[in-house]
Amino acid sequence: MNRRSSLILGTLVLVLLLSNALACGCVERKSEWKTYENKEWKFKFKYPADWKMMELRGILGVPEGVFCVRIGSNYDPIIGGFVSVDKHLFSSCEEGIKDYLSRHSYKVQEWENITLGGEPAIKVAYATSDTQKVMDICAVHKNKKYEIHLVSDKLDQRAGQINQIVESFEFI
């Protein structure tokens, strides 16, 4: 086989491999992500286009002074959660998370200092049962507490998507 034939064959193999990876969802396609933006609460983030978004305002369970947007997968109802903003800053993220965990017997699997929208943040992963896992990411910006809270028995499998959501988070 000559050099030109080898190059053509190699290119075809690469194209087939990439198209299979995209078809199976093994590689995230950035073009299939949407942006949620809330100008009133001054934040935005990207999320998979096939996920649902629902703003929760003035309904049972969402207290006055708290904004919450529910996020979840359309095709995988096991993963869900919310992004919330609380204008009542009663405690730091660390104090709030430690207080919550102390009132439950959840097994903490990860505790990490990260950034969210350029602000120092805490990322905590814990198990609420043998199968269900929770990830909380909390940051304070301009005296408001911002939290991303995700629940799933497949958080490990969704790590790539979760990281993209967190990395895309911006204060505006």
mmCIF file of the C-alpha atoms, coordinates in Angstrom:
data_MODEL
# 
_entry.id   MODEL 
# 
loop_
_atom_site.group_PDB 
_atom_site.id 
_atom_site.type_symbol 
_atom_site.label_atom_id 
_atom_site.label_alt_id 
_atom_site.label_comp_id 
_atom_site.label_asym_id 
_atom_site.label_entity_id 
_atom_site.label_seq_id 
_atom_site.pdbx_PDB_ins_code 
_atom_site.Cartn_x 
_atom_site.Cartn_y 
_atom_site.Cartn_z 
_atom_site.occupancy 
_atom_site.B_iso_or_equiv 
_atom_site.pdbx_formal_charge 
_atom_site.auth_seq_id 
_atom_site.auth_comp_id 
_atom_site.auth_asym_id 
_atom_site.auth_atom_id 
_atom_site.pdbx_PDB_model_num 
ATOM 1   C CA . MET A 1 1   ? 0.000   0.000  0.000  1.00 0.00 ? 1   MET A CA 1 
ATOM 2   C CA . ASN A 1 2   ? 1.419   3.388  -0.932 1.00 0.00 ? 2   ASN A CA 1 
ATOM 3   C CA . ARG A 1 3   ? 1.601   6.403  1.356  1.00 0.00 ? 3   ARG A CA 1 
ATOM 4   C CA . ARG A 1 4   ? -1.455  8.129  -0.146 1.00 0.00 ? 4   ARG A CA 1 
ATOM 5   C CA . SER A 1 5   ? -3.636  5.019  0.280  1.00 0.00 ? 5   SER A CA 1 
ATOM 6   C CA . SER A 1 6   ? -2.475  4.659  3.887  1.00 0.00 ? 6   SER A CA 1 
ATOM 7   C CA . LEU A 1 7   ? -3.374  8.284  4.591  1.00 0.00 ? 7   LEU A CA 1 
ATOM 8   C CA . ILE A 1 8   ? -6.847  7.891  3.061  1.00 0.00 ? 8   ILE A CA 1 
ATOM 9   C CA . LEU A 1 9   ? -7.487  4.643  4.946  1.00 0.00 ? 9   LEU A CA 1 
ATOM 10  C CA . GLY A 1 10  ? -6.303  6.192  8.237  1.00 0.00 ? 10  GLY A CA 1 
ATOM 11  C CA . THR A 1 11  ? -8.568  9.195  7.729  1.00 0.00 ? 11  THR A CA 1 
ATOM 12  C CA . LEU A 1 12  ? -11.577 6.966  7.036  1.00 0.00 ? 12  LEU A CA 1 
ATOM 13  C CA . VAL A 1 13  ? -10.915 4.899  10.161 1.00 0.00 ? 13  VAL A CA 1 
ATOM 14  C CA . LEU A 1 14  ? -10.633 8.080  12.257 1.00 0.00 ? 14  LEU A CA 1 
ATOM 15  C CA . VAL A 1 15  ? -13.907 9.449  10.821 1.00 0.00 ? 15  VAL A CA 1 
ATOM 16  C CA . LEU A 1 16  ? -15.694 6.162  11.574 1.00 0.00 ? 16  LEU A CA 1 
ATOM 17  C CA . LEU A 1 17  ? -14.368 6.057  15.129 1.00 0.00 ? 17  LEU A CA 1 
ATOM 18  C CA . LEU A 1 18  ? -15.396 9.657  15.833 1.00 0.00 ? 18  LEU A CA 1 
ATOM 19  C CA . SER A 1 19  ? -18.858 9.219  14.322 1.00 0.00 ? 19  SER A CA 1 
ATOM 20  C CA . ASN A 1 20  ? -19.422 6.096  16.445 1.00 0.00 ? 20  ASN A CA 1 
ATOM 21  C CA . ALA A 1 21  ? -18.263 7.916  19.583 1.00 0.00 ? 21  ALA A CA 1 
ATOM 22  C CA . LEU A 1 22  ? -20.625 10.818 18.882 1.00 0.00 ? 22  LEU A CA 1 
ATOM 23  C CA . ALA A 1 23  ? -23.533 8.479  18.105 1.00 0.00 ? 23  ALA A CA 1 
ATOM 24  C CA . CYS A 1 24  ? -23.125 6.551  21.363 1.00 0.00 ? 24  CYS A CA 1 
ATOM 25  C CA . GLY A 1 25  ? -22.802 9.726  23.436 1.00 0.00 ? 25  GLY A CA 1 
ATOM 26  C CA . CYS A 1 26  ? -19.251 8.877  24.501 1.00 0.00 ? 26  CYS A CA 1 
ATOM 27  C CA . VAL A 1 27  ? -18.102 12.319 23.387 1.00 0.00 ? 27  VAL A CA 1 
ATOM 28  C CA . GLU A 1 28  ? -20.086 15.376 24.458 1.00 0.00 ? 28  GLU A CA 1 
ATOM 29  C CA . ARG A 1 29  ? -21.200 17.595 21.607 1.00 0.00 ? 29  ARG A CA 1 
ATOM 30  C CA . LYS A 1 30  ? -20.960 21.209 22.756 1.00 0.00 ? 30  LYS A CA 1 
ATOM 31  C CA . SER A 1 31  ? -23.490 22.261 20.110 1.00 0.00 ? 31  SER A CA 1 
ATOM 32  C CA . GLU A 1 32  ? -26.104 20.198 21.937 1.00 0.00 ? 32  GLU A CA 1 
ATOM 33  C CA . TRP A 1 33  ? -25.883 22.295 25.076 1.00 0.00 ? 33  TRP A CA 1 
ATOM 34  C CA . LYS A 1 34  ? -28.172 25.186 25.954 1.00 0.00 ? 34  LYS A CA 1 
ATOM 35  C CA . THR A 1 35  ? -27.515 28.150 28.213 1.00 0.00 ? 35  THR A CA 1 
ATOM 36  C CA . TYR A 1 36  ? -29.751 29.028 31.132 1.00 0.00 ? 36  TYR A CA 1 
ATOM 37  C CA . GLU A 1 37  ? -29.449 32.693 32.123 1.00 0.00 ? 37  GLU A CA 1 
ATOM 38  C CA . ASN A 1 38  ? -31.166 34.544 34.925 1.00 0.00 ? 38  ASN A CA 1 
ATOM 39  C CA . LYS A 1 39  ? -30.548 38.291 34.818 1.00 0.00 ? 39  LYS A CA 1 
ATOM 40  C CA . GLU A 1 40  ? -32.490 38.984 38.019 1.00 0.00 ? 40  GLU A CA 1 
ATOM 41  C CA . TRP A 1 41  ? -30.330 36.608 40.115 1.00 0.00 ? 41  TRP A CA 1 
ATOM 42  C CA . LYS A 1 42  ? -27.254 37.285 37.954 1.00 0.00 ? 42  LYS A CA 1 
ATOM 43  C CA . PHE A 1 43  ? -25.968 33.877 36.884 1.00 0.00 ? 43  PHE A CA 1 
ATOM 44  C CA . LYS A 1 44  ? -25.866 31.583 33.899 1.00 0.00 ? 44  LYS A CA 1 
ATOM 45  C CA . PHE A 1 45  ? -24.657 28.095 33.043 1.00 0.00 ? 45  PHE A CA 1 
ATOM 46  C CA . LYS A 1 46  ? -24.749 25.570 30.230 1.00 0.00 ? 46  LYS A CA 1 
ATOM 47  C CA . TYR A 1 47  ? -26.692 22.325 30.453 1.00 0.00 ? 47  TYR A CA 1 
ATOM 48  C CA . PRO A 1 48  ? -27.362 19.378 28.109 1.00 0.00 ? 48  PRO A CA 1 
ATOM 49  C CA . ALA A 1 49  ? -30.011 20.265 25.529 1.00 0.00 ? 49  ALA A CA 1 
ATOM 50  C CA . ASP A 1 50  ? -32.061 17.194 26.377 1.00 0.00 ? 50  ASP A CA 1 
ATOM 51  C CA . TRP A 1 51  ? -32.424 18.219 30.038 1.00 0.00 ? 51  TRP A CA 1 
ATOM 52  C CA . LYS A 1 52  ? -35.506 19.989 31.388 1.00 0.00 ? 52  LYS A CA 1 
ATOM 53  C CA . MET A 1 53  ? -35.347 23.350 33.147 1.00 0.00 ? 53  MET A CA 1 
ATOM 54  C CA . MET A 1 54  ? -38.127 24.658 35.367 1.00 0.00 ? 54  MET A CA 1 
ATOM 55  C CA . GLU A 1 55  ? -38.034 27.808 37.482 1.00 0.00 ? 55  GLU A CA 1 
ATOM 56  C CA . LEU A 1 56  ? -39.589 27.372 40.903 1.00 0.00 ? 56  LEU A CA 1 
ATOM 57  C CA . ARG A 1 57  ? -40.930 30.606 42.397 1.00 0.00 ? 57  ARG A CA 1 
ATOM 58  C CA . GLY A 1 58  ? -43.478 31.165 45.102 1.00 0.00 ? 58  GLY A CA 1 
ATOM 59  C CA . ILE A 1 59  ? -44.457 27.522 45.370 1.00 0.00 ? 59  ILE A CA 1 
ATOM 60  C CA . LEU A 1 60  ? -44.561 25.224 48.358 1.00 0.00 ? 60  LEU A CA 1 
ATOM 61  C CA . GLY A 1 61  ? -41.078 24.352 49.541 1.00 0.00 ? 61  GLY A CA 1 
ATOM 62  C CA . VAL A 1 62  ? -39.290 27.378 48.059 1.00 0.00 ? 62  VAL A CA 1 
ATOM 63  C CA . PRO A 1 63  ? -39.035 30.034 50.787 1.00 0.00 ? 63  PRO A CA 1 
ATOM 64  C CA . GLU A 1 64  ? -39.243 33.785 50.249 1.00 0.00 ? 64  GLU A CA 1 
ATOM 65  C CA . GLY A 1 65  ? -35.892 35.196 49.134 1.00 0.00 ? 65  GLY A CA 1 
ATOM 66  C CA . VAL A 1 66  ? -34.783 31.969 47.477 1.00 0.00 ? 66  VAL A CA 1 
ATOM 67  C CA . PHE A 1 67  ? -34.709 31.359 43.744 1.00 0.00 ? 67  PHE A CA 1 
ATOM 68  C CA . CYS A 1 68  ? -34.548 27.811 42.448 1.00 0.00 ? 68  CYS A CA 1 
ATOM 69  C CA . VAL A 1 69  ? -34.351 26.301 38.972 1.00 0.00 ? 69  VAL A CA 1 
ATOM 70  C CA . ARG A 1 70  ? -34.944 22.568 38.701 1.00 0.00 ? 70  ARG A CA 1 
ATOM 71  C CA . ILE A 1 71  ? -32.737 20.666 36.273 1.00 0.00 ? 71  ILE A CA 1 
ATOM 72  C CA . GLY A 1 72  ? -32.993 17.092 35.115 1.00 0.00 ? 72  GLY A CA 1 
ATOM 73  C CA . SER A 1 73  ? -32.504 14.698 32.274 1.00 0.00 ? 73  SER A CA 1 
ATOM 74  C CA . ASN A 1 74  ? -35.413 13.981 29.944 1.00 0.00 ? 74  ASN A CA 1 
ATOM 75  C CA . TYR A 1 75  ? -34.120 10.554 29.001 1.00 0.00 ? 75  TYR A CA 1 
ATOM 76  C CA . ASP A 1 76  ? -32.718 9.561  32.392 1.00 0.00 ? 76  ASP A CA 1 
ATOM 77  C CA . PRO A 1 77  ? -35.222 10.446 35.129 1.00 0.00 ? 77  PRO A CA 1 
ATOM 78  C CA . ILE A 1 78  ? -32.807 9.149  37.753 1.00 0.00 ? 78  ILE A CA 1 
ATOM 79  C CA . ILE A 1 79  ? -30.641 12.303 37.595 1.00 0.00 ? 79  ILE A CA 1 
ATOM 80  C CA . GLY A 1 80  ? -32.062 15.569 38.781 1.00 0.00 ? 80  GLY A CA 1 
ATOM 81  C CA . GLY A 1 81  ? -31.468 18.447 41.077 1.00 0.00 ? 81  GLY A CA 1 
ATOM 82  C CA . PHE A 1 82  ? -31.523 22.189 41.228 1.00 0.00 ? 82  PHE A CA 1 
ATOM 83  C CA . VAL A 1 83  ? -29.509 25.369 41.132 1.00 0.00 ? 83  VAL A CA 1 
ATOM 84  C CA . SER A 1 84  ? -30.545 27.742 43.875 1.00 0.00 ? 84  SER A CA 1 
ATOM 85  C CA . VAL A 1 85  ? -29.705 31.244 45.039 1.00 0.00 ? 85  VAL A CA 1 
ATOM 86  C CA . ASP A 1 86  ? -30.438 32.344 48.599 1.00 0.00 ? 86  ASP A CA 1 
ATOM 87  C CA . LYS A 1 87  ? -30.267 36.056 49.387 1.00 0.00 ? 87  LYS A CA 1 
ATOM 88  C CA . HIS A 1 88  ? -30.286 35.277 53.133 1.00 0.00 ? 88  HIS A CA 1 
ATOM 89  C CA . LEU A 1 89  ? -26.693 34.422 53.942 1.00 0.00 ? 89  LEU A CA 1 
ATOM 90  C CA . PHE A 1 90  ? -27.013 32.826 57.381 1.00 0.00 ? 90  PHE A CA 1 
ATOM 91  C CA . SER A 1 91  ? -23.794 30.803 57.247 1.00 0.00 ? 91  SER A CA 1 
ATOM 92  C CA . SER A 1 92  ? -20.826 30.054 55.042 1.00 0.00 ? 92  SER A CA 1 
ATOM 93  C CA . CYS A 1 93  ? -21.058 27.200 52.567 1.00 0.00 ? 93  CYS A CA 1 
ATOM 94  C CA . GLU A 1 94  ? -18.805 25.073 54.725 1.00 0.00 ? 94  GLU A CA 1 
ATOM 95  C CA . GLU A 1 95  ? -20.824 25.693 57.894 1.00 0.00 ? 95  GLU A CA 1 
ATOM 96  C CA . GLY A 1 96  ? -24.121 25.046 56.099 1.00 0.00 ? 96  GLY A CA 1 
ATOM 97  C CA . ILE A 1 97  ? -22.966 21.782 54.535 1.00 0.00 ? 97  ILE A CA 1 
ATOM 98  C CA . LYS A 1 98  ? -21.367 20.531 57.760 1.00 0.00 ? 98  LYS A CA 1 
ATOM 99  C CA . ASP A 1 99  ? -24.549 21.378 59.679 1.00 0.00 ? 99  ASP A CA 1 
ATOM 100 C CA . TYR A 1 100 ? -26.727 19.549 57.145 1.00 0.00 ? 100 TYR A CA 1 
ATOM 101 C CA . LEU A 1 101 ? -24.482 16.470 57.093 1.00 0.00 ? 101 LEU A CA 1 
ATOM 102 C CA . SER A 1 102 ? -24.290 16.382 60.912 1.00 0.00 ? 102 SER A CA 1 
ATOM 103 C CA . ARG A 1 103 ? -28.082 16.034 61.092 1.00 0.00 ? 103 ARG A CA 1 
ATOM 104 C CA . HIS A 1 104 ? -28.026 12.991 58.780 1.00 0.00 ? 104 HIS A CA 1 
ATOM 105 C CA . SER A 1 105 ? -25.976 9.832  58.676 1.00 0.00 ? 105 SER A CA 1 
ATOM 106 C CA . TYR A 1 106 ? -24.788 10.235 55.095 1.00 0.00 ? 106 TYR A CA 1 
ATOM 107 C CA . LYS A 1 107 ? -21.415 8.870  54.057 1.00 0.00 ? 107 LYS A CA 1 
ATOM 108 C CA . VAL A 1 108 ? -19.220 11.670 52.664 1.00 0.00 ? 108 VAL A CA 1 
ATOM 109 C CA . GLN A 1 109 ? -17.279 10.379 49.668 1.00 0.00 ? 109 GLN A CA 1 
ATOM 110 C CA . GLU A 1 110 ? -15.598 13.567 48.507 1.00 0.00 ? 110 GLU A CA 1 
ATOM 111 C CA . TRP A 1 111 ? -14.923 17.013 49.953 1.00 0.00 ? 111 TRP A CA 1 
ATOM 112 C CA . GLU A 1 112 ? -13.017 19.357 47.659 1.00 0.00 ? 112 GLU A CA 1 
ATOM 113 C CA . ASN A 1 113 ? -12.277 23.065 47.391 1.00 0.00 ? 113 ASN A CA 1 
ATOM 114 C CA . ILE A 1 114 ? -13.003 24.261 43.845 1.00 0.00 ? 114 ILE A CA 1 
ATOM 115 C CA . THR A 1 115 ? -14.174 27.450 42.123 1.00 0.00 ? 115 THR A CA 1 
ATOM 116 C CA . LEU A 1 116 ? -17.630 28.275 40.814 1.00 0.00 ? 116 LEU A CA 1 
ATOM 117 C CA . GLY A 1 117 ? -17.828 31.241 38.489 1.00 0.00 ? 117 GLY A CA 1 
ATOM 118 C CA . GLY A 1 118 ? -14.425 32.376 39.712 1.00 0.00 ? 118 GLY A CA 1 
ATOM 119 C CA . GLU A 1 119 ? -15.442 32.321 43.399 1.00 0.00 ? 119 GLU A CA 1 
ATOM 120 C CA . PRO A 1 120 ? -14.080 29.860 45.989 1.00 0.00 ? 120 PRO A CA 1 
ATOM 121 C CA . ALA A 1 121 ? -16.513 26.975 46.361 1.00 0.00 ? 121 ALA A CA 1 
ATOM 122 C CA . ILE A 1 122 ? -16.925 23.632 48.108 1.00 0.00 ? 122 ILE A CA 1 
ATOM 123 C CA . LYS A 1 123 ? -17.853 20.440 46.298 1.00 0.00 ? 123 LYS A CA 1 
ATOM 124 C CA . VAL A 1 124 ? -19.186 17.622 48.462 1.00 0.00 ? 124 VAL A CA 1 
ATOM 125 C CA . ALA A 1 125 ? -20.343 14.208 47.285 1.00 0.00 ? 125 ALA A CA 1 
ATOM 126 C CA . TYR A 1 126 ? -22.150 11.884 49.656 1.00 0.00 ? 126 TYR A CA 1 
ATOM 127 C CA . ALA A 1 127 ? -24.374 8.817  49.595 1.00 0.00 ? 127 ALA A CA 1 
ATOM 128 C CA . THR A 1 128 ? -27.923 8.979  50.937 1.00 0.00 ? 128 THR A CA 1 
ATOM 129 C CA . SER A 1 129 ? -28.433 5.243  50.391 1.00 0.00 ? 129 SER A CA 1 
ATOM 130 C CA . ASP A 1 130 ? -26.584 2.284  48.919 1.00 0.00 ? 130 ASP A CA 1 
ATOM 131 C CA . THR A 1 131 ? -27.420 3.483  45.422 1.00 0.00 ? 131 THR A CA 1 
ATOM 132 C CA . GLN A 1 132 ? -28.305 7.175  45.545 1.00 0.00 ? 132 GLN A CA 1 
ATOM 133 C CA . LYS A 1 133 ? -25.545 9.784  45.513 1.00 0.00 ? 133 LYS A CA 1 
ATOM 134 C CA . VAL A 1 134 ? -25.712 13.535 45.965 1.00 0.00 ? 134 VAL A CA 1 
ATOM 135 C CA . MET A 1 135 ? -23.305 16.239 44.864 1.00 0.00 ? 135 MET A CA 1 
ATOM 136 C CA . ASP A 1 136 ? -23.511 19.726 46.350 1.00 0.00 ? 136 ASP A CA 1 
ATOM 137 C CA . ILE A 1 137 ? -21.437 22.625 45.066 1.00 0.00 ? 137 ILE A CA 1 
ATOM 138 C CA . CYS A 1 138 ? -21.714 25.861 47.011 1.00 0.00 ? 138 CYS A CA 1 
ATOM 139 C CA . ALA A 1 139 ? -20.216 29.333 46.563 1.00 0.00 ? 139 ALA A CA 1 
ATOM 140 C CA . VAL A 1 140 ? -20.930 32.795 47.943 1.00 0.00 ? 140 VAL A CA 1 
ATOM 141 C CA . HIS A 1 141 ? -21.028 35.769 45.587 1.00 0.00 ? 141 HIS A CA 1 
ATOM 142 C CA . LYS A 1 142 ? -22.038 39.299 46.636 1.00 0.00 ? 142 LYS A CA 1 
ATOM 143 C CA . ASN A 1 143 ? -23.627 38.066 49.884 1.00 0.00 ? 143 ASN A CA 1 
ATOM 144 C CA . LYS A 1 144 ? -25.779 35.454 48.152 1.00 0.00 ? 144 LYS A CA 1 
ATOM 145 C CA . LYS A 1 145 ? -25.315 31.716 48.461 1.00 0.00 ? 145 LYS A CA 1 
ATOM 146 C CA . TYR A 1 146 ? -25.321 29.833 45.134 1.00 0.00 ? 146 TYR A CA 1 
ATOM 147 C CA . GLU A 1 147 ? -25.730 26.056 45.206 1.00 0.00 ? 147 GLU A CA 1 
ATOM 148 C CA . ILE A 1 148 ? -25.777 23.328 42.578 1.00 0.00 ? 148 ILE A CA 1 
ATOM 149 C CA . HIS A 1 149 ? -27.392 20.179 43.982 1.00 0.00 ? 149 HIS A CA 1 
ATOM 150 C CA . LEU A 1 150 ? -27.543 16.988 41.904 1.00 0.00 ? 150 LEU A CA 1 
ATOM 151 C CA . VAL A 1 151 ? -28.998 13.618 42.900 1.00 0.00 ? 151 VAL A CA 1 
ATOM 152 C CA . SER A 1 152 ? -28.580 10.337 41.020 1.00 0.00 ? 152 SER A CA 1 
ATOM 153 C CA . ASP A 1 153 ? -27.538 6.737  41.289 1.00 0.00 ? 153 ASP A CA 1 
ATOM 154 C CA . LYS A 1 154 ? -25.397 7.481  38.209 1.00 0.00 ? 154 LYS A CA 1 
ATOM 155 C CA . LEU A 1 155 ? -23.398 10.552 39.274 1.00 0.00 ? 155 LEU A CA 1 
ATOM 156 C CA . ASP A 1 156 ? -20.114 8.835  38.451 1.00 0.00 ? 156 ASP A CA 1 
ATOM 157 C CA . GLN A 1 157 ? -21.332 8.125  34.906 1.00 0.00 ? 157 GLN A CA 1 
ATOM 158 C CA . ARG A 1 158 ? -22.403 11.762 34.531 1.00 0.00 ? 158 ARG A CA 1 
ATOM 159 C CA . ALA A 1 159 ? -19.131 13.262 35.795 1.00 0.00 ? 159 ALA A CA 1 
ATOM 160 C CA . GLY A 1 160 ? -18.303 14.766 32.381 1.00 0.00 ? 160 GLY A CA 1 
ATOM 161 C CA . GLN A 1 161 ? -21.647 16.539 32.109 1.00 0.00 ? 161 GLN A CA 1 
ATOM 162 C CA . ILE A 1 162 ? -21.531 17.718 35.710 1.00 0.00 ? 162 ILE A CA 1 
ATOM 163 C CA . ASN A 1 163 ? -18.026 19.129 35.227 1.00 0.00 ? 163 ASN A CA 1 
ATOM 164 C CA . GLN A 1 164 ? -19.150 20.999 32.107 1.00 0.00 ? 164 GLN A CA 1 
ATOM 165 C CA . ILE A 1 165 ? -22.101 22.506 33.983 1.00 0.00 ? 165 ILE A CA 1 
ATOM 166 C CA . VAL A 1 166 ? -19.831 23.635 36.823 1.00 0.00 ? 166 VAL A CA 1 
ATOM 167 C CA . GLU A 1 167 ? -17.093 24.941 34.490 1.00 0.00 ? 167 GLU A CA 1 
ATOM 168 C CA . SER A 1 168 ? -19.628 26.933 32.462 1.00 0.00 ? 168 SER A CA 1 
ATOM 169 C CA . PHE A 1 169 ? -21.215 28.597 35.525 1.00 0.00 ? 169 PHE A CA 1 
ATOM 170 C CA . GLU A 1 170 ? -20.779 32.388 35.468 1.00 0.00 ? 170 GLU A CA 1 
ATOM 171 C CA . PHE A 1 171 ? -21.878 35.302 37.591 1.00 0.00 ? 171 PHE A CA 1 
ATOM 172 C CA . ILE A 1 172 ? -23.204 38.103 35.368 1.00 0.00 ? 172 ILE A CA 1 
# 
